[in-house]
Structures are given as C-alpha cells and as structure tokens.
Amino acid sequence: MKLIKNIITHIALVLLCVLGFSFDASSTHIVGGDITYKCLGNERFEITLTVRRDCAFGSPFAPFDDPASIGFFDSNGDLDFDVGIAGQLLIPFVQDDTLDFQINSDCGFVGAPICVHEATYTKTVRLPFKPGGYTAAYQRCCRNGSLNNIVGPLETGSTYFIEFTEEALQVCNSSPVFNDWP
C-alpha cells in the first residue's frame, strides 16, 4: 500500500510540473544540475538549485523555470504540506551564466567545444525536526537529442534530489558542494 501511495504521489508531482510548465514539456536541453543546502541555524536552511542546459543544441523555446518548483517529501514519500505551498517550494530565478569552454581529458582526447547555460535558484526555508527527515526533489523534461549514452533522451527527463536526514536537522549540518563546475 505504501509503495502504491508513493507512486501515486510521484506521478501527481510530475503531472503538476508538466501541467504547470506545459510549454517546456517538449524541450530538449537539460545537461545536468544539483540541489544543495546550507544550515543557517534556528531550523532555517538555504536551498540552492543549479540547472544546466545546452545552449548550442538545446531548444531555443526552453527557458529556465521562473519560478522553479521543488517538492518536499516526508520519509513515507508523501508531499509534506508543512513546507512551502502544498509541499512545493517555489524559488525565483536568480541568474543565468553561460559557461563556454572546450573539454580536455587526461587521455589526450580533445572534445568539441561546448556551451552550457547555468541557472541558480536560492531560497531559505524553515525545516523543523521531523522523524525520518525530508527529501527535496526537482524534475524537468527533457534531455538533449545529441546524447548517445541515454536511451530515448528526448523522452527522458532529469530529477535532482537531496535528503535532509534527522542528523542534519538536529546538528545543523550542510550538504557537500562542488568547488568547481563538474
């Protein structure tokens, strides 16, 4: 029963995102992203969502979400209605940076030049202690058609999530972050 409830909740979240941002449903652009958090004390956490899209091969009709919607789930996989609006934290668009460079590897291979737009969303949220903690998730369709290591990239989206464990809530822990662009 719990599994069915989790599946229904996740399907509802995907439908909500697709219906809320239906103009993005056929876009081809996502190349990566992540969610991090920083404990600010007093049950407050700064949430940062980073989304990267291909500016060379992605669809010009695929703008970044404004606002981005992150779902917060309890340990049962249910939307946590105590966070945000009906379990959704809406984060306004903050910036769009273009990262334009050539990929080089240690194996002597020189890749083709790439162009990536990066959007960063940041918002502070209050997360009181909750047994089992929280999971925050962001979903977006679709990947680039130029990918050859994903079956059906034009029909494949991305989900970025992070867990706020009981320990992180109790001791005011922050998530790890990348120092350099991955």
C-alpha positions in Angstrom: 0.0 0.0 0.0 2.9 2.4 0.9 4.5 1.7 -2.5 1.3 2.5 -4.4 0.9 5.7 -2.3 4.5 6.7 -3.2 4.0 6.0 -6.9 0.7 8.0 -6.9 2.4 10.9 -5.1 5.3 11.0 -7.5 3.0 10.7 -10.6 0.9 13.6 -9.2 4.1 15.7 -8.8 5.2 15.0 -12.3 1.7 15.9 -13.7 1.7 19.1 -11.6 5.1 20.1 -13.0 4.1 19.2 -16.6 0.7 21.0 -16.4 2.2 24.0 -14.6 5.0 24.3 -17.2 3.4 22.7 -20.2 5.3 24.9 -22.6 8.5 23.1 -21.5 7.3 19.6 -22.0 8.8 19.1 -25.5 12.0 21.0 -24.9 15.4 19.4 -25.3 18.1 21.0 -23.2 18.9 19.6 -19.7 22.5 18.5 -19.3 22.8 18.5 -15.5 22.2 20.0 -12.2 22.1 19.6 -8.5 20.5 20.7 -5.2 22.4 21.7 -2.1 21.6 23.1 1.3 23.3 25.2 3.9 22.1 25.2 7.5 21.6 28.8 8.7 20.5 27.8 12.3 17.2 28.0 14.0 15.7 25.4 11.7 16.4 27.5 8.6 18.1 26.1 5.5 19.2 27.9 2.4 18.3 25.7 -0.6 20.3 26.2 -3.9 19.1 24.5 -7.1 21.5 24.6 -10.1 20.2 23.6 -13.5 22.4 23.4 -16.6 21.2 23.3 -20.2 22.9 23.1 -23.6 22.9 26.4 -25.3 24.3 25.0 -28.6 21.9 22.1 -29.3 19.0 22.8 -26.9 15.7 24.2 -27.9 15.5 28.0 -28.0 11.9 27.6 -26.7 13.1 26.0 -23.4 13.6 28.9 -20.9 14.6 28.2 -17.4 11.7 27.8 -15.0 10.7 31.0 -13.3 10.0 30.1 -10.6 11.4 26.6 -10.1 9.2 24.2 -8.1 10.9 21.9 -5.6 8.7 19.2 -3.9 9.3 18.4 -0.3 8.5 14.8 0.8 8.4 13.1 4.2 10.0 9.8 5.0 6.9 8.0 3.6 7.3 9.7 0.2 4.3 11.9 0.7 4.3 15.6 -0.1 5.0 17.5 3.1 2.3 20.1 3.3 4.1 21.9 6.1 6.8 23.1 3.7 6.1 25.8 1.1 2.7 25.9 -0.6 1.1 22.4 -0.6 4.6 20.8 -0.3 6.1 22.8 -3.1 8.8 25.4 -2.6 8.7 28.0 -5.4 12.2 29.5 -5.9 12.6 32.6 -8.1 15.0 32.7 -11.0 18.3 34.3 -9.8 20.9 34.2 -12.6 21.8 32.7 -15.9 25.6 32.2 -16.6 27.0 31.0 -19.9 29.9 28.6 -19.4 31.6 28.4 -22.8 34.8 26.3 -23.0 36.4 23.3 -24.6 36.5 19.9 -22.8 40.0 18.4 -22.4 40.8 15.0 -20.9 43.9 13.4 -19.4 43.7 10.7 -22.1 44.8 13.0 -24.9 41.2 13.3 -26.3 40.1 16.9 -27.0 36.3 17.2 -27.1 34.3 19.5 -29.2 33.7 23.0 -27.7 30.5 23.1 -25.6 28.2 25.8 -24.4 26.2 25.5 -21.2 23.8 27.9 -19.6 23.6 27.6 -15.8 20.7 28.9 -13.7 20.9 29.2 -10.0 17.9 29.3 -7.7 18.2 30.1 -4.0 15.7 30.4 -1.2 15.6 30.0 2.6 13.1 27.6 4.1 12.2 26.6 7.7 12.5 22.8 8.2 11.6 21.8 11.8 12.8 18.5 13.0 10.8 15.6 11.6 11.3 11.9 12.3 12.8 10.5 9.1 13.7 13.9 7.8 12.8 15.3 4.4 13.6 14.7 0.7 13.6 17.7 -1.7 13.2 16.9 -5.4 13.1 18.9 -8.7 12.1 17.3 -12.0 12.4 18.7 -15.5 12.0 17.3 -19.0 13.9 16.7 -21.3 17.5 15.7 -22.2 19.4 16.6 -25.4 18.9 14.5 -28.5 22.7 14.6 -29.0 23.2 12.3 -26.0 24.3 8.8 -27.0 24.5 7.2 -23.6 20.8 7.6 -22.7 18.1 5.6 -24.5 15.4 8.0 -25.7 16.9 11.2 -24.4 14.1 13.3 -26.0 11.6 11.4 -23.8 13.9 11.3 -20.7 13.8 14.0 -18.0 16.0 14.7 -15.0 15.3 14.5 -11.3 17.6 16.2 -8.8 17.0 15.4 -5.2 18.6 15.7 -1.8 17.9 14.3 1.6 17.7 16.2 4.9 18.5 13.5 7.4 17.4 13.6 11.0 21.0 14.1 12.0 21.4 17.1 9.6 18.3 18.7 11.1 19.4 18.1 14.7 23.0 19.2 14.4 22.5 21.9 11.7 24.6 20.1 9.0 25.0 21.4 5.4 25.3 19.3 2.3 28.6 18.9 0.3 29.1 21.2 -2.7 31.3 21.1 -5.8 34.1 23.6 -5.6 34.5 23.6 -9.4 32.0 23.1 -12.2 31.7 19.3 -12.7 
